[in-house]
Amino acid sequence: MIAYIDGKLTFKDPTYVIIDVGGIGYQIRISLNTFAQLQEGERCKLYTYLHIKEDAHTLYGFSDPAEKNVFLHLISISGVGPGTGLMIVSSLSVGEIQQAIVREDVRTIQQVKGIGAKTAQRIILELKDKFRKESPVDAAAFGAVSHNTNRNEALSALVTLGFAKNVAEKTLDAIMKREGNNLSVEQLIKFALKSS
């Protein structure tokens, strides 16, 4: 798996970019949110997902790891392929997607081109519990995204260090409640290690 590509942006289109890395041009499909953040001719880093089919290997790129994470959650659902997942993250921001799923707002998800009522309901049914754990609804509506990414990275690190996942989750939630939501990954891990 190619985790990210870091190079010079040589071509930019609303649906894809070409990034030159050491003389090799990688064509990467992107969301409109990512498109808006890129400047042609500048160095850029995209977090990527490689989709392999019999007839094609397609790279999908995102300027933000949180957007990639939501995309991966979406395409894990039966009936939602990478094209549909990209359409969803192009139409709605990461925060809007999370809020719609947590609040079971079928209409917002259905507004995305190509998403019917049944698919919207399936997305909500399969992802609402995951997103409720990742993004409490009472958090500032769209500011929750960065601290949730930090929380998830800290959780992953703690599990790798040998913490039980449920214990690590409770510890991190307690730390964020006590210290606030603006802690870096390193600060979260240090507080968790001190409290254990």
N, C-alpha and C positions, 0 to 999 in steps of 0.2 A: 504494500500500500504506500502511496506517495502522500505523506502528511502535509507538506506544503511545498510551494515553488516560490523561490525568491530570485528575481531578476529584473531586467529592464523591460518595461511595457512598450512594445513596438507597434502594436495595433490594438485599437479599442473600438468595439461595436456594442450596442446595447445588449446583445445576446452572448457575445464571446470576446475574449481577448487573446492576443498572442504575446507570450512573455519569452524573451530571449535569455537563456541561461547557458553561458559558455558556448555560444554559437549554435545552440539548438533552440528552435522556436516551438514552444508548447502552446497548443490551442486549447483554451479552457473555457467551458461554458460558465456564464456568470448570471447572477441575479441583477435586477435593476438597482437594488440597494448598493451592491458592490460596484456596479458601473458608475454610480454617482460619486463614489469616493476615490476613483482612480484618475490619475493625471497621465496622459500619454507622454511617452519619452522619459518618464521618471522611473526610478527603481520602485518595485512594489513586491509585496509578499501576499500570496493567496493561500489560504488553508484549503486543501483539496480532498476530493473523494474520487476514486477511480471506479467507474462502473464498467464491468466487463460483460459483454454479450457475445454470442457466437460470431456476429458480423461486425462488431465495433468495440473499441476501448475508448470510453469518453471520460475526460477529466471535467469535474465540476469544481469551481473555485469560489471562495468566500473571503471577503476582507476581514471578517470578524469570526473568531472561533464559536461564538454563541450562535451565529447564523448557521454555521456548518452543523452544529449540534442539533438545532431544531430541524434542519433538512434531513439529517440522519434518522431522527425520530420519525419524521413524516414518511420517509421511504421504507421504514420497517413495517408499515401497515399494508396489508394485502389490498391491492387495487390502487395504491399510490406509488407510481414509478418516479424516477428521477425528473422526468419532464414536468410532471404534475407538482412534485415537491419544489422544483425551481420556480414554477408559476406561483405557488403559494408564498414563498419567501420573497418573490419579486413584488407581489401585490400588497403584502402586509409586512410591517416591521416585526422583528423578533418579539418585542414586547406585546404588540397587538395580537400576534398568534398565540402567545402564552396566555394572555388575558382572555381571549375568545374561548380557548379550550378549557381553562380553569372555570370560567363562568358559564360554560356549556352554551355558548352563543352560536347556534347553528347558522343564523342568518349572516353573520360576519364572514364565516368560513365559506358559505355558499356564494358570497359575492365574487369569489375568485373564479375566473373563467374556467369552465370545465369541471367544476366541483358541484355535484348534485347533492340532494338532501341525504341520501343514504351514505355517500362517501363522507360528507361532513359529520354525520352522526357517528360513523365508524372511527373517524379521527378523534373526535371528542371522547368516545367510549374508551379507546385504547390508550390515549395519552393524558387524560385528565389527572389520574393519580400520580403519574411521573412528574407532570408540571406543577401539581400542587405541592409536592415535596421540594421541587426546585425553586418555585417562585410563589411565596405567600401572597395572596391577593391584596392584603392590606399594605403591602410595600408600595412605595411611590410608583405610580402606574408603569412608567417605562424606565425608571432609574434602577429597577431591580435587576436588570440583565447583567451588569458587570459584576455585582457582588455575588450573584448566583453562579457565574462562571468561576469566580474566585473560590466560592464554597465548594463547587464540584471538584475543582483542581485540588483543593486542600483535602477533601474527602478521599479522593483517589490516592493521594500521597499517604494519608494516614492508614488506609487499607493496605497499601504496599508495605508500610512499616509494621504491619501486623495487628492493627486495631480491628476489632469486629466492626462491620459496617454500621450496624444499628447503634452501637456505642459511639462510634465516631460521629454519626449524624446528630445524635442527641447532644454530644459535647459541642459540636460546631454551632448548632442552633442556640445553645445556652450562651456561648461566647458572643455570637452576633446580637443576641437580645441584650446582653450586658454591655458590650463594647460598641455596638452600632454596626451598620452594614457596609461601612467604607474601609474595611480592613483588607490589606493585601493578602495574597496567598501565604506568603512567608509569615505574616503576623498571625494569621489564623492557625497555621501549623504550630508556631511557637506557643501560643496560648493553649492549644490542645495538648501539647506535650507537657506543659507545666501543670495542667489541671489533672493529668492522669496519674 
